Amino acid sequence: MSKTIKALCALGFVVTVSACGGDKAPDDEYIVVDPAPISVEPSYTGKYK
């Protein structure tokens, strides 16, 4: 192969490696929010109370 073709292949390889092997994006931080407490069910106090 000619030197030009070898140079283009090498350049393509370098571009591919730099595109795929770059710095990874930082992982997103996951924030867990405590849910609101569940209210207590009213107790039975009789039929009409």
Secondary structure, DSSP 4 states (H G I P E B T S, - for coil): --HHHHHHHHHHHHHHHHHHSSPPPPPPPP-PPPPPPPPPPPPP--S--
